[in-house]
Amino acid sequence: MNATQISQDIVLEPADNSRLANLCGQFDEHLRQIERRLNVEIASRGNRFRVTGNAGAARIGSNVLRSLFRMTDDERLDPERVHVCLQESVMNDNEAGDANAIKPVDSGNDDEYVIRTRKKLVRARGINQKAYLKNIREHDLAFGIGPAGTGKTYLAVASAIDALENEHVRRIVLVRPAVEAGERLGFLPGDMSQKVDPYLRPMYDALFEMLGPDQVGRLIEKNVIEVAPLAFMRGRSLNDSFVILDEAQNTSVAQMKMFLTRIGFGSRSVVTGDITQIDLPKGQQSGLKNAIDILKSVEGVAFTHFTPGDVVRHQLVQRIVEAYEADNSGENA
């Protein structure tokens, strides 16, 4: 704490002991997490809280407490949820030349950026996630480009489930390059399903979390949800479908063109990828990088570019992403 510290007092209503316990966490672990992240001190008595620190940190700490308390109305907080809320409150202001500048937390009241799935409430966090969700809803083809942990695939899957349950589409098709360097599956043991499932597992995980394994299994059995390697898309035309291409940085230019020309009537498509993690053979151009250049001015196509500041996983993931981004010696830079 420095000499310029101030205190901000807030009162959280209603004074519900259960919600307040949820906010603070076991042994006040959530309050300690906020203190460590913002370098503030938090004192509490009932529903009254005092946040002490420098002006920006105290303001943000107060806003974080309000945002988290609103969440306690319909969800159980955990350290991950607290971390996500903190992430969207602490933004890197590179334009101002201050990497540690703290910006206000979003109010979190806008239902436009909330998706209610069968098992989980999914919220868009921060400016870029909200722009991404808006682009998915308003464009036939939306790209989400950026580092791991920014919610690109997760929000796309949530949007697909939302479109299916509201009968905007009849099926969901989730696609990935089956093997990073060219989809060479023959040497792997097992039948085709056993060969490709490990590469599609992250998409299954998102589906299970939002719908539950039993419901996902039933929908896959009815062919309402299809999870497939990119190679299986050739020659098809996908109508009335929500189609997601994940890990698109590992497509060739020809594969990307093939995928994009599968989009049929009444369909919506989302393409996600991280151009800093390309696993294609040396000398082969990434279809995602090529598409960014070719399609940037095409009407009906939207791009959302995420930064390390948008990472919503463990705080260490953000620091790792930033460290790699600062090192320009990477092969894919």
Secondary structure, DSSP 8 states (H G I E B T S, - for coil): --TT-EEEEEE-SS--HHHHHHHH-GGGHHHHHHHHHHT-EEEEETTEEEEEESHHHHHHHHHHHHHHHHHTTTS---HHHHHHHHHHHS--BTTTTBTT----------GGGEEE-SS-EEE--HHHHHHHHHHHHH-SEEEEE--TTSSHHHHHHHHHHHHHHTTS-SEEEEEE-SSTTT---TTSSS-HHHHHHHHHHHHHHHHHHHH-HHHHHHHHHTTSEEEEEGGGGTT--B-SEEEEE-SGGGSBHHHHHHHHTTB-TT-EEEEEE-TTS--S-TT--BHHHHHHHHHTT-TTEEEEE--GGG--S-HHHHHHHHHHHH-TTSTT-
